[in-house]
Amino acid sequence: MPKACDSSESDYSSSSSESEKKELPKKEKKIKELSEKIEKNTKNDDKIKETVCVLNKKLEKNTQNDKKIKDKLEKNSHETKHEIKELKSKVKHLEHKFKSLDNYETIVKFLRKEKCLMVNGSDVYGTFYCFNQQTVSPNNPLILEKSQNILNLDFDDNTPIVRIERSGVYVVNITCQFETPAQVALFINEIPELSSLTSSNLICIHLVLTLIKGDELSIRNYLTNSNITTALTSNGLIPETKNVVMNIWRIAPVLEKCSYPPKPNKHEWCYFDNSSESSTDVSE
C-alpha cells in the first residue's frame, strides 16, 4: 500500500511540472507586455511632466502680463479721471464766460481789447499848425510850430515832420494861406503825393490815404518858381490866426489779404495805449 501512494505522488508532481512548463511562456509574455506598458506609461508621464512645466511657464508669463495690463488700466483710469476733471473745469469756466456775455459792459470790454474794431472811434488823431509868417524856398517843407489833441502820432514842436505810429486808413486835411499864389503838395517819406498838388493863395487839400507805421508826412513848396510866404495879417479882431493847419485822423485799420482773425488778448490792454500795433499776440 505505501508503495502505491508514492507512485501516485510522483505521477502528480511530474504532471504539474509539465503544466507549469507549458504556462511559463505565457507568463513571460504577459510579463513582457506589462513591462512594455510600464515603459510606455513612464514615457507618457515624462511627456505629461514636460507639458505641465510648459503650461506652468505660460501661466506665469500670463500672470505677469495680466499684472502689467492691470497697472496700465489703473494708470489710464487715473489719467482719464484727471482729464475729465480738467474738462469739467474748462466747461465751468466757459459757462461762466458765456453768462458774463449777457452783460453789455462785459461785451464792450471784450470789443475794446481788439484794436482793429476801433470801438471807441479813432485811436490816432492830431492837429498841427503854424501862427507866424515863414518864407519857404522851392522843394522845402513848411514848419509846423505847435500841435493839439494829439494821440499816437509822433511830432516835435517847430519841426516839419509828423510821423505815423499805427498803420491804417487816414483822413488828411491841409489848409494853407499865402501872400501870393503858391503850389504845394503833401510829401510822404520825401515822395510827393501828386493827388494833393494844389496851386492857389488859399490851399485846401482833403485826402484819404493808407499810411504805414513809420511814414513821415510833411507839406512842401513843390515846383513853385520862387519862394513863397505864408500870410500874417487877419481881417478879424484877433491879430494872429493860423496860416498853416494839418489835421490827421485814422478812420480804419489796414485791410490785409489772407489775414487771420485776431487772437484773443490774454492781458489787460488800454484802448488808447500806443505801445503796440494790434492786440494780436504774434509770439504764440
Residue pairs with C-beta under 8 A, 6 or more apart in sequence:
100 106
101 107
101 110
108 119
111 117
111 119
112 119
112 120
112 271
113 264
113 265
113 269
113 279
114 262
114 265
114 279
115 123
115 253
115 271
115 277
115 278
115 279
116 253
116 262
116 278
116 279
118 250
118 252
118 253
119 271
120 271
120 272
122 249
122 250
122 251
123 151
123 152
123 166
123 250
123 271
123 272
124 151
124 152
124 153
124 164
124 165
124 166
124 168
124 170
124 248
124 249
124 250
125 149
125 150
125 151
125 152
125 153
125 247
125 248
125 249
125 250
126 147
126 148
126 149
126 150
126 151
126 153
126 155
126 162
126 247
126 248
126 249
127 147
127 148
127 149
127 150
127 245
127 246
127 247
127 248
128 144
128 146
128 147
128 150
128 155
128 162
128 245
128 246
128 247
128 248
129 144
129 145
129 146
129 147
129 148
129 242
129 244
129 245
129 246
130 142
130 143
130 144
130 145
130 146
130 230
130 242
130 243
130 244
131 145
131 146
131 240
131 241
131 242
131 243
132 145
132 232
133 229
133 230
133 231
133 232
133 243
134 142
134 143
134 229
134 230
135 227
135 228
135 229
135 230
136 142
136 220
136 221
136 227
136 228
136 229
136 230
137 221
137 227
138 221
138 222
138 223
138 224
138 225
138 226
138 227
139 220
139 221
139 222
139 223
140 220
140 221
141 160
141 161
141 187
141 218
141 219
141 220
141 221
142 160
142 176
142 184
142 218
142 219
142 220
142 221
142 230
142 244
143 158
143 159
143 160
144 155
144 158
144 159
144 160
144 162
144 219
144 244
144 246
145 157
145 158
146 157
147 155
147 157
151 272
151 274
152 165
152 166
152 272
152 274
153 162
153 163
153 164
153 165
153 248
154 162
154 163
154 164
154 165
155 161
155 162
155 163
160 218
160 219
161 216
161 217
161 218
162 216
162 217
162 218
162 246
162 248
163 214
163 215
163 216
163 217
164 170
164 211
164 212
164 213
164 214
164 215
164 216
164 217
165 213
165 274
166 213
166 250
166 274
166 277
167 211
167 212
167 213
167 253
167 254
167 277
168 210
168 211
168 250
168 251
168 252
168 253
168 254
169 208
169 209
169 210
169 211
169 250
169 251
169 252
169 253
169 254
170 208
170 209
170 210
170 211
170 248
170 249
170 250
170 251
171 206
171 207
171 208
171 247
171 248
171 249
171 251
172 186
172 196
172 205
172 206
172 207
172 208
172 209
172 217
172 246
172 247
172 248
173 204
173 205
173 206
173 207
173 245
173 246
173 247
174 184
174 186
174 196
174 203
174 204
174 205
174 219
174 245
174 246
174 247
175 202
175 203
175 204
175 205
175 242
175 244
175 245
176 182
176 184
176 202
176 203
176 219
176 230
176 243
176 244
176 245
177 201
177 202
177 203
177 230
177 231
177 243
177 244
178 201
178 202
178 203
178 228
178 229
178 230
178 231
178 243
179 201
179 228
179 229
179 230
179 231
180 201
180 228
180 229
181 199
181 200
181 201
182 199
182 200
182 201
182 203
182 221
182 224
182 228
183 197
183 198
183 199
183 221
183 222
183 223
183 224
184 197
184 198
184 199
184 203
184 219
184 220
184 221
184 222
184 224
184 228
185 192
185 193
185 194
185 196
185 197
185 198
185 219
185 220
185 222
186 192
186 193
186 196
186 205
186 207
186 217
186 218
186 219
187 193
187 217
187 218
187 219
187 220
187 222
188 209
188 211
188 215
188 216
188 217
189 215
189 216
190 216
192 220
192 222
193 207
193 209
195 207
196 205
196 207
197 222
198 204
198 205
201 231
208 251
210 254
211 217
212 254
213 277
217 246
217 248
219 244
219 246
221 227
221 228
230 243
230 244
231 243
232 240
232 243
234 240
234 241
253 278
262 278
262 279
262 280
263 279
263 280
263 281
263 284
265 279
265 280
265 281
266 281
269 279
